Amino acid sequence: MSFNKSIIIVLLACAYAGRAYAQQTQTDTSTVSRFRMVIEIGGGYSYKITEPKQTLGTYTRDGISGTIRLKWGTSALLGVGIETGWMPISGTTNSSLASEFGPVDLKASLTAIPLLALFSLQRFGVQLHSGIGYYRVNSRVTVGGSTNESSEWDLGFMAALGYARPVFNEHRIGVELKYNNITEQQVSTISVHVRFLYRLF
C-alpha cells in the first residue's frame, strides 16, 4: 500500500472517529442539560413536635397533611420551584370549659398553608428539598355559639429527604420525610408522605 493511500485511510478514520465522538458528546450534553417541568403531589401523616405552652382540654397535634410542588430543572441534578399545601398544627376540645356564665363548649384549631421558594437536589432517585418563605397560619376558635377566625403570614422554612422510582412514562412514585418550621410561631412539625411525581414536559 502506497504512502499516500495510507495517509488517506488514516485521515478518513480520524474524521469518522471525530464525528462519532462529537455526536456522542452532543447526545450526552443534551441529556445532562435537558430541562423538565414536574408537578408533585403528596399526602400523609404530620405530627407537631413542639410542646404546647398550655392546654385547655383534649389536645391533639397530628393529622393528615398534603403537599403540592411545581419544579423546573434538569432531570439529573438541580431544580427550583414553589411549594404549597396543607398542614394541621394542633387542636383543642373541651365540653365543660369554666367561664363566668358556667361551663361552655370549646373547640379550637390551628392550621397552616405554606408558600415556599423551593430548591432541590436529586440523584439516583434520591431527592433533597429545601424551602424558605411564608406560612399562612389560620386559627379558628369556637366558644359556646360564638366563632372567631383569624390568619397571619409568618416566616418559616422546610427541609425534606425522599426517594422515588419510575413507574411509567418517566412518572414516579415515592416516599418522603419532611420537616417544617414556622419560625415566628415557634412551631415545628414532621411529616411522612407518599408522593406522585408527574412530568408535564
KETIDO-890155 format. One line per field, with one value per residue: residue in one letter; x, y, z of N, C-alpha, C, O, CB in turn; residue number from 0. Coordinates in steps of 0.2 Angstrom, whole numbers, plus 5000, padded with zeros to 4 digits. Atoms other than C-alpha are relative to their C-alpha. Glycine has a CB too. Layout:
<pts>
res: [a/...];
n.xx: [X/...];
n.yy: [Y/...];
n.zz: [Z/...];
ca.xx: [X/...];
ca.yy: [Y/...];
ca.zz: [Z/...];
c.xx: [X/...];
c.yy: [Y/...];
c.zz: [Z/...];
o.xx: [X/...];
o.yy: [Y/...];
o.zz: [Z/...];
cb.xx: [X/...];
cb.yy: [Y/...];
cb.zz: [Z/...];
n: [NUM/...];
</pts>
This chain:
<pts>
res: [m/s/f/n/k/s/i/i/i/v/l/l/a/c/a/y/a/g/r/a/y/a/q/q/t/q/t/d/t/s/t/v/s/r/f/r/m/v/i/e/i/g/g/g/y/s/y/k/i/t/e/p/k/q/t/l/g/t/y/t/r/d/g/i/s/g/t/i/r/l/k/w/g/t/s/a/l/l/g/v/g/i/e/t/g/w/m/p/i/s/g/t/t/n/s/s/l/a/s/e/f/g/p/v/d/l/k/a/s/l/t/a/i/p/l/l/a/l/f/s/l/q/r/f/g/v/q/l/h/s/g/i/g/y/y/r/v/n/s/r/v/t/v/g/g/s/t/n/e/s/s/e/w/d/l/g/f/m/a/a/l/g/y/a/r/p/v/f/n/e/h/r/i/g/v/e/l/k/y/n/n/i/t/e/q/q/v/s/t/i/s/v/h/v/r/f/l/y/r/l/f];
n.xx: [5004/4996/5000/5005/5006/5000/5002/5007/5004/5000/5004/5007/5002/5000/5006/5006/4999/5001/5007/5004/4999/5004/5007/5001/4999/5006/5005/5000/5001/5008/5003/4998/5003/5007/5004/5007/5005/5003/5004/5000/5005/4999/5004/4998/5001/4996/5000/4997/4996/4999/5004/5004/4998/5005/5006/5006/5004/4997/4995/4998/4995/4999/5005/4998/4998/4998/4995/5000/4994/4999/4992/4997/4993/4998/5002/4995/4997/5003/5007/5003/5007/5004/5004/5006/5003/5005/4997/5003/4995/5003/5007/5002/5008/5002/5007/5002/4996/5002/5000/5004/5007/5000/4996/5001/4996/4994/4996/4995/4995/4995/4998/4996/5000/4993/4999/4993/4995/4998/4994/5000/4994/5002/4995/5001/5006/5000/5002/4999/5004/5000/5005/5001/5005/5005/5006/5006/5003/5007/5003/5007/5001/5007/5001/5007/5002/4997/4994/4995/4995/4995/4995/4994/4994/4995/4994/4998/4996/5002/4995/5003/4995/5004/4998/5005/4998/5005/5005/5001/4999/4996/5003/4997/5003/4995/5002/4996/5000/4999/5000/5002/4999/5003/4995/5003/5005/4996/5003/4997/5004/4997/5005/4998/5005/4999/5000/5000/4997/5003/4996/5004/4996];
n.yy: [4994/4994/4995/4995/5003/5001/4994/4999/5004/4997/4994/5002/5003/4995/4996/5004/5001/4993/4999/5004/4997/4994/5002/5003/4994/4996/5004/5000/4993/4998/5004/4997/4993/5000/4997/5003/4997/5006/4998/5005/5000/5004/4999/5005/4999/4995/5000/4994/5002/4995/5001/4994/4996/5002/5003/4999/5006/5006/4997/5004/4997/5004/5000/5001/4994/5001/4995/4999/4997/4999/5000/5000/5000/5006/5007/5004/4997/4994/4997/4994/5000/4997/5005/4999/5006/4999/5003/5000/4999/5003/4999/5000/5001/5000/4999/4997/4994/4996/4993/4996/5002/5008/5004/4999/5004/4997/5003/4996/5003/4996/5003/4996/5001/4997/4997/5001/5001/5007/5002/5007/5003/5007/5004/5007/5001/4997/4992/4996/4994/4995/4994/4994/4996/4998/5004/4997/5003/4999/5002/5000/5001/5000/5000/5000/4999/4995/5002/4995/5002/4995/5003/4996/5002/5001/5002/5007/5004/5007/5004/5006/5006/5005/5005/5001/5004/5000/5005/5000/4993/4996/4998/5003/5000/5000/4998/4995/4997/4993/4996/4993/4995/4993/4997/4995/5004/5005/5006/5005/5006/5005/5003/5006/5000/5004/4995/5002/4994/5000/4996/4996/5000];
n.zz: [5000/5001/4995/5001/4998/4993/4997/5001/4996/4993/4999/5000/4993/4995/5001/4997/4992/4998/5001/4995/4993/4999/4999/4994/4996/5001/4997/4993/4998/5001/4995/4994/5000/5002/4995/5000/4995/4997/4994/4995/4995/4995/4994/4995/4992/4997/4993/4997/4995/4995/4994/4999/4994/4996/5003/4997/5001/5004/5004/5005/5004/5006/5005/5007/5003/5007/5003/5007/5003/5007/5000/5006/4999/5004/4998/4996/4994/4996/5001/4996/5000/4994/4996/4996/4997/4995/4994/4993/4995/4993/4999/4993/4998/4993/5000/4994/4998/4995/5002/4995/5001/4999/5005/5007/5005/5003/5006/5003/5004/5003/5006/5004/5007/5002/5007/4999/5006/4999/5003/5000/5002/5001/5004/4999/4997/4993/5000/4994/5002/4995/5002/4995/5002/4995/4998/4998/4994/4999/4993/5000/4993/4999/4993/5000/5007/5003/5004/5002/5005/5002/5004/5001/5004/4995/5003/4998/5005/5001/5003/5001/5003/5003/5005/5005/5005/5006/5001/5007/5004/4996/4994/4994/4993/4995/4993/4998/4993/5001/4994/5001/4995/5000/4995/4996/4996/4996/5001/5004/5001/5004/5004/5005/5006/5006/5005/5007/5004/5007/5004/5005/5006];
ca.xx: [5000/5007/5011/4998/4984/4989/4988/4971/4964/4971/4963/4946/4947/4951/4937/4925/4931/4930/4912/4906/4914/4906/4889/4891/4897/4882/4870/4877/4877/4858/4854/4863/4856/4838/4826/4809/4793/4787/4772/4772/4758/4760/4750/4752/4753/4760/4765/4768/4784/4784/4777/4762/4764/4747/4731/4713/4706/4709/4724/4728/4744/4743/4733/4733/4743/4747/4760/4759/4775/4779/4798/4808/4826/4837/4832/4848/4853/4846/4829/4819/4801/4787/4778/4761/4749/4740/4747/4737/4746/4735/4718/4709/4691/4683/4665/4665/4676/4674/4668/4659/4642/4646/4653/4654/4660/4677/4684/4700/4711/4727/4732/4744/4746/4765/4770/4789/4803/4809/4827/4830/4845/4842/4852/4849/4831/4835/4828/4834/4822/4824/4812/4810/4796/4780/4766/4748/4743/4725/4716/4698/4691/4673/4667/4649/4640/4652/4666/4682/4693/4710/4725/4743/4758/4773/4791/4797/4807/4806/4818/4814/4823/4814/4815/4806/4806/4799/4783/4778/4782/4795/4782/4787/4781/4790/4790/4797/4801/4799/4802/4793/4797/4786/4799/4788/4776/4790/4781/4789/4781/4787/4778/4779/4771/4768/4771/4767/4778/4770/4781/4772/4786];
ca.yy: [5000/5017/5031/5042/5029/5025/5044/5045/5030/5037/5054/5046/5035/5050/5060/5046/5044/5063/5064/5049/5057/5074/5065/5056/5072/5081/5067/5067/5086/5087/5073/5082/5099/5093/5103/5097/5103/5091/5093/5083/5079/5071/5067/5058/5060/5075/5077/5093/5090/5107/5105/5116/5130/5126/5116/5119/5102/5087/5092/5085/5088/5077/5074/5072/5084/5087/5095/5102/5106/5113/5110/5115/5110/5096/5078/5073/5085/5103/5111/5126/5129/5133/5123/5124/5113/5110/5107/5103/5110/5107/5106/5108/5102/5105/5102/5110/5125/5135/5153/5167/5160/5142/5128/5131/5121/5125/5120/5127/5123/5129/5125/5132/5134/5136/5146/5142/5145/5128/5121/5103/5092/5074/5060/5041/5043/5052/5070/5083/5098/5114/5129/5146/5158/5161/5151/5157/5152/5150/5149/5145/5146/5142/5146/5141/5148/5161/5158/5168/5166/5174/5172/5179/5177/5170/5167/5149/5135/5117/5103/5086/5069/5057/5043/5040/5027/5027/5018/5023/5036/5043/5047/5042/5037/5038/5042/5057/5063/5081/5094/5111/5126/5141/5152/5166/5154/5143/5128/5113/5098/5082/5073/5056/5057/5046/5056/5055/5065/5069/5075/5089/5091];
ca.zz: [5000/4995/5007/5000/5002/5020/5024/5016/5026/5042/5039/5035/5051/5061/5053/5057/5075/5077/5070/5081/5097/5093/5091/5107/5116/5109/5115/5132/5134/5128/5141/5155/5151/5147/5157/5163/5172/5185/5197/5213/5224/5241/5256/5273/5292/5301/5319/5329/5338/5348/5365/5369/5382/5389/5386/5389/5386/5375/5365/5348/5337/5322/5307/5288/5278/5259/5248/5230/5221/5204/5200/5185/5182/5175/5176/5184/5197/5201/5202/5208/5211/5223/5236/5244/5253/5269/5287/5303/5318/5334/5340/5357/5363/5380/5383/5400/5400/5415/5412/5421/5413/5418/5408/5389/5374/5367/5350/5343/5329/5321/5303/5290/5272/5266/5251/5249/5236/5233/5229/5225/5223/5215/5210/5208/5214/5230/5232/5244/5245/5255/5255/5263/5263/5272/5281/5282/5299/5302/5319/5322/5340/5344/5362/5365/5349/5345/5332/5329/5314/5311/5300/5298/5287/5297/5291/5290/5281/5276/5273/5266/5261/5249/5237/5221/5207/5189/5186/5169/5155/5167/5180/5198/5215/5231/5250/5259/5277/5279/5292/5293/5304/5307/5315/5321/5329/5336/5329/5321/5313/5305/5291/5281/5264/5249/5233/5215/5203/5186/5172/5162/5149];
c.xx: [5004/4999/4994/4993/5000/4998/4992/4995/5001/4996/4993/4998/5000/4994/4994/5000/4998/4992/4996/5001/4996/4992/4998/5000/4993/4994/5000/4999/4992/4997/5001/4996/4992/4996/4993/4996/4997/4995/4999/4995/5001/4995/5002/4998/5005/4999/5003/5005/5002/4995/4996/5002/4994/4994/4994/4995/5004/5004/5002/5006/5002/4994/5003/5002/5002/5005/4999/5006/5000/5008/5002/5008/5002/4998/5005/5003/4996/4993/4998/4993/4996/4996/4994/4997/4996/5004/4995/5005/4998/4993/4998/4992/4999/4993/4997/5005/4997/5000/4995/4992/4999/5004/4998/5004/5005/5002/5004/5004/5005/5003/5005/5001/5007/5000/5008/5003/5004/5007/5001/5007/4998/5005/4998/4994/4999/4999/5001/4997/5001/4996/5000/4995/4995/4994/4994/4997/4993/4997/4993/4998/4992/4998/4992/4997/5003/5007/5004/5005/5005/5005/5006/5005/5006/5006/5002/5004/4998/5006/4997/5005/4995/5003/4995/5003/4995/4995/4997/5001/5004/4997/5003/4996/5005/4997/5005/4999/5002/4999/4998/5001/4997/5003/4997/4995/5003/4996/5004/4996/5004/4995/5003/4995/5002/4999/4999/5003/4998/5004/4995/5003/5007];
c.yy: [5006/5004/5004/4997/4999/5007/5001/4996/5002/5006/4998/4996/5005/5005/4997/5000/5007/5002/4996/5003/5007/4998/4998/5006/5004/4997/5001/5007/5001/4996/5003/5006/5000/5002/4997/5004/4994/5003/4994/5001/4994/5001/4994/5003/5005/5000/5006/4998/5005/4999/5006/5004/4999/4997/5001/4995/4994/5003/4995/5004/4996/5000/4999/5007/4999/5005/5000/5004/5001/5002/5001/5000/4994/4994/4997/5003/5006/5002/5005/4999/5003/4994/5003/4994/5001/4996/5001/5001/4998/5002/4999/4999/5000/5001/5003/5005/5005/5008/5004/4998/4993/4997/5001/4995/5004/4995/5005/4996/5005/4996/5005/4998/5003/5002/5001/5000/4994/4999/4993/4998/4992/4996/4992/4999/5003/5007/5003/5007/5005/5006/5005/5005/5001/4994/5004/4996/5002/4997/5001/4998/5001/4999/5000/5001/5005/4997/5006/4997/5005/4997/5005/4997/5000/4997/4993/4997/4993/4996/4993/4995/4995/4996/4999/4996/5000/4994/4999/5007/5005/5004/4996/5000/4999/5002/5006/5002/5007/5004/5007/5004/5006/5004/5005/4997/4995/4993/4996/4994/4995/4996/4994/5000/4995/5005/4997/5006/4999/5005/5004/5000/4999];
c.zz: [5000/5006/5000/5002/5007/5003/4999/5005/5007/5001/5000/5006/5005/5000/5003/5007/5003/5000/5005/5007/5001/5001/5007/5005/5000/5004/5008/5003/5000/5006/5007/5001/4998/5006/5000/5005/5003/5006/5004/5005/5005/5006/5005/5007/5002/5007/5003/5005/5006/5005/5001/5007/5005/4996/5004/5000/4997/4994/4994/4996/4994/4996/4993/4997/4992/4998/4992/4998/4993/5000/4992/5001/4996/5003/5004/5006/5003/4998/5004/4999/5005/5003/5004/5003/5006/5006/5006/5005/5007/5000/5008/5000/5007/5000/5006/5003/5005/4998/5005/4999/5001/4995/4993/4996/4997/4994/4997/4996/4997/4994/4996/4993/4998/4993/5000/4993/5001/4996/5001/4997/4999/4997/5002/5004/5007/4999/5007/4999/5006/4997/5005/4997/5006/5001/5002/5005/5002/5006/5000/5007/5000/5008/5001/4993/4996/4997/4998/4996/4999/4996/4999/4996/5005/4996/5002/4995/5000/4998/4999/4996/4997/4995/4995/4994/4994/5000/4993/4996/5004/5006/5006/5006/5005/5007/5001/5008/5000/5007/4999/5007/4999/5005/5005/5005/5005/5000/4995/4999/4996/4996/4996/4995/4995/4995/4993/4996/4992/4995/4995/4994/5002];
o.xx: [5009/4994/4991/4989/4994/4994/4989/4990/4996/4993/4989/4993/4996/4991/4990/4994/4994/4989/4991/4996/4993/4989/4993/4996/4991/4990/4995/4996/4990/4992/4996/4993/4989/4997/4990/4998/4994/4997/4999/4994/5003/4992/5004/4993/5011/4994/5009/5003/5005/4989/4998/5004/4996/4994/4994/4989/5010/5001/5004/5005/5008/4989/5009/4999/5002/5006/4997/5008/4998/5010/4999/5011/4999/4996/5003/5005/4994/4991/5000/4990/4999/4995/4995/5000/4993/5006/4994/5011/5001/4990/5001/4988/5003/4990/4991/5008/4992/5005/4992/4988/4994/5007/4992/5009/5004/5004/5003/5006/5003/5005/5005/5000/5008/4996/5010/5001/5006/5008/5000/5009/4996/5008/4997/4993/4994/5003/4999/4999/5002/4996/5001/4994/4997/4993/4995/4994/4992/4999/4990/5000/4989/5000/4990/4998/5001/5011/5002/5008/5004/5006/5004/5005/5008/5005/5001/5006/4994/5011/4993/5009/4991/5009/4989/5008/4989/4996/4996/5000/5003/5000/5004/4991/5010/4991/5010/4994/5007/4995/5001/4999/4998/5002/4998/4994/5000/4995/5006/4993/5009/4990/5009/4989/5008/4995/5001/5001/4999/5004/4992/5000/5011];
o.yy: [5007/5004/5006/5000/4999/5007/5004/4998/5002/5007/5001/4998/5005/5007/5000/5000/5007/5004/4998/5003/5008/5002/4999/5006/5006/5000/5002/5007/5004/4998/5004/5008/5005/5000/4996/5007/4990/5008/4988/5006/4989/5006/4989/5006/5005/4999/5008/4995/5004/4998/5012/5001/4999/4998/5002/4996/4993/5007/4989/5010/4996/5002/4998/5012/4993/5010/4995/5009/4996/5007/4998/5003/4991/4994/4992/4999/5005/5000/5006/4996/5007/4989/5008/4989/5006/4991/5007/4998/4994/5006/4996/5003/4996/5006/5004/5004/5007/5010/5000/5000/4990/5000/5002/4992/5010/4989/5010/4990/5011/4991/5011/4992/5009/5000/5007/4997/4993/5001/4990/5000/4989/4999/4991/4994/5003/5010/5001/5010/5002/5007/5004/5005/5003/4991/5009/4991/5008/4992/5006/4993/5006/4994/5006/4996/5007/4994/5011/4992/5011/4991/5011/4990/5005/4993/4991/5000/4991/4999/4991/4997/4992/4997/4998/4996/5001/4989/4994/5012/5011/5008/4990/5004/4995/5003/5007/5001/5009/5002/5011/5001/5010/5004/5005/5000/4993/4990/4998/4991/4997/4994/4994/4999/4993/5009/4991/5011/4994/5011/5000/4999/4999];
o.zz: [5004/5010/5005/5005/5010/5008/5004/5007/5011/5006/5004/5009/5010/5005/5006/5010/5008/5004/5008/5011/5006/5005/5010/5010/5005/5007/5011/5008/5005/5008/5011/5007/4998/5012/4995/5010/5000/5009/5002/5008/5004/5006/5004/5008/5001/5010/5000/5010/5011/5004/5000/5011/5011/4990/5010/5001/4998/4990/4996/4995/4992/4997/4992/4997/4990/5001/4989/5001/4989/5002/4988/5005/4992/5009/5008/5010/5009/4992/5010/4994/5009/5000/5007/5002/5006/5006/5008/5005/5010/4996/5011/4997/5011/4998/5007/5008/5003/4995/5009/5003/5000/4991/4991/4998/4995/4996/4995/4997/4996/4995/4998/4991/4998/4988/5003/4989/5007/4991/5007/4993/5004/4992/5008/5008/5009/4995/5012/4994/5012/4991/5011/4991/5011/4997/5006/5004/5003/5008/4997/5010/4999/5011/4999/4989/4991/5000/4995/4998/4999/4996/5000/4996/5007/4992/5008/4990/5005/4994/5004/4992/5001/4993/4997/4993/4995/5003/4991/5000/5004/5009/5005/5006/5004/5008/4998/5010/4997/5011/4994/5012/4994/5011/5011/5010/5009/5005/4989/5004/4992/4999/4994/4996/4994/4995/4992/4996/4989/4997/4991/4989/4997];
cb.xx: [4995/4998/5006/4999/5000/5007/5004/4998/5003/5008/5002/4999/5006/5007/4999/5000/5007/5004/4998/5003/5008/5001/4998/5006/5006/4998/5000/5008/5003/4998/5003/5007/5003/4998/4999/5000/4996/5005/4992/5007/4993/5007/4992/5007/5001/4998/5003/4995/5007/4999/5004/4992/5000/4997/5001/4997/4994/4994/5006/4995/5006/5002/4996/4994/5007/4993/5007/4994/5007/4996/5003/4998/5002/5008/4998/5006/5007/5005/4995/5003/4997/4995/5005/4995/5005/4993/5007/4996/5001/5004/4995/5002/4997/5004/4997/4999/5003/5004/4997/5001/4999/4992/4999/5001/4995/5006/4994/5004/4996/5006/4994/5008/4995/5005/4996/5002/5004/4995/5006/4994/5006/4993/5008/5006/4999/5006/4993/5007/4993/5007/4993/5007/4996/4996/5002/4995/5005/4995/5003/4997/5003/4996/5004/4997/4992/5002/4998/5003/4997/5003/4998/5002/5001/4999/5006/4994/5008/4994/5007/4994/5005/4994/5003/4997/5001/5004/4994/4992/4994/5003/4992/5007/4994/5006/5001/4998/5006/4994/5007/4992/5007/4992/5006/4997/4994/5001/4992/5007/4993/5005/4997/5000/5001/4994/5007/4993/5008/4993/5005/4999/4998];
cb.yy: [5000/5004/5004/5003/4993/4998/5006/4998/4993/5001/5004/4995/4995/5005/5002/4993/4998/5005/4998/4993/5002/5004/4995/4995/5004/5002/4993/4998/5005/4998/4993/5001/5004/4993/5008/4992/5005/4996/5002/5000/4998/5001/4999/4998/4993/5007/4994/5005/4998/5007/4999/4998/5008/5006/4992/5007/5002/4995/5003/4997/5002/4992/5007/4997/5003/5001/4997/5003/4996/5006/4994/5007/4999/5000/4996/4999/5003/5005/4994/5007/4993/5005/4996/5005/4994/4997/5004/4994/5008/5004/4996/5006/4994/5005/4993/4994/5003/5000/5001/5007/5002/4998/4992/5007/4997/5002/4997/5004/4996/5002/4998/5000/5003/4994/5007/4994/5006/4995/5004/4997/5001/5000/5001/4997/4992/4998/5001/5000/4999/5002/4997/5004/4997/5007/4995/5001/5001/4997/5004/4995/5005/4995/5005/5007/5001/5006/4995/5004/4997/5004/4997/5003/5003/4996/5005/4996/5001/4999/5000/5000/4998/5004/4994/5006/4993/5000/5002/4997/5002/5005/5000/5003/4994/5004/4994/5007/4996/5003/5000/5000/5000/5000/5004/5006/4997/5002/5001/4998/5001/4995/5005/4993/5007/4994/5004/4998/4999/5001/4996/5007/5006];
cb.zz: [5006/4994/5001/4993/4996/5002/4997/4993/4999/5002/4994/4994/5001/5000/4993/4997/5002/4997/4993/5000/5001/4993/4995/5002/4999/4993/4998/5002/4996/4994/5000/5001/4995/4998/5000/5002/4996/5004/4997/5003/4996/5003/4998/4999/5004/4997/5003/5002/4997/4997/5007/5000/4998/5004/4999/4997/4996/4997/5003/4995/5005/5002/5000/4996/5003/4997/5002/4998/5003/4997/5003/4997/5007/5000/4994/4995/4998/4999/5000/4998/4999/4997/5005/4997/5002/4999/5001/5002/5001/5005/4996/5004/4996/5004/4999/5006/4994/5007/4992/4999/4993/5000/5002/4998/4995/5005/4995/5006/4994/5005/4996/5003/4996/5000/4999/5004/5000/4998/5003/4997/5004/4997/5002/5004/5000/5004/4997/5002/4999/5002/4999/5001/4994/4999/5006/4994/5006/4994/5006/4995/5005/4996/5004/5004/5000/5005/4994/5006/4994/5006/4993/5006/4994/5006/5001/5002/5002/4995/5005/4996/5005/4997/5003/4997/5002/4994/5005/4999/4998/4996/4999/5001/5000/4998/5005/4996/5004/4995/5004/4998/5002/5001/4996/4996/4996/5007/4997/5003/4996/5004/4995/5004/4997/5000/5000/4998/5000/5000/4996/5003/4996];
n: [0/1/2/3/4/5/6/7/8/9/10/11/12/13/14/15/16/17/18/19/20/21/22/23/24/25/26/27/28/29/30/31/32/33/34/35/36/37/38/39/40/41/42/43/44/45/46/47/48/49/50/51/52/53/54/55/56/57/58/59/60/61/62/63/64/65/66/67/68/69/70/71/72/73/74/75/76/77/78/79/80/81/82/83/84/85/86/87/88/89/90/91/92/93/94/95/96/97/98/99/100/101/102/103/104/105/106/107/108/109/110/111/112/113/114/115/116/117/118/119/120/121/122/123/124/125/126/127/128/129/130/131/132/133/134/135/136/137/138/139/140/141/142/143/144/145/146/147/148/149/150/151/152/153/154/155/156/157/158/159/160/161/162/163/164/165/166/167/168/169/170/171/172/173/174/175/176/177/178/179/180/181/182/183/184/185/186/187/188/189/190/191/192/193/194/195/196/197/198/199/200];
</pts>
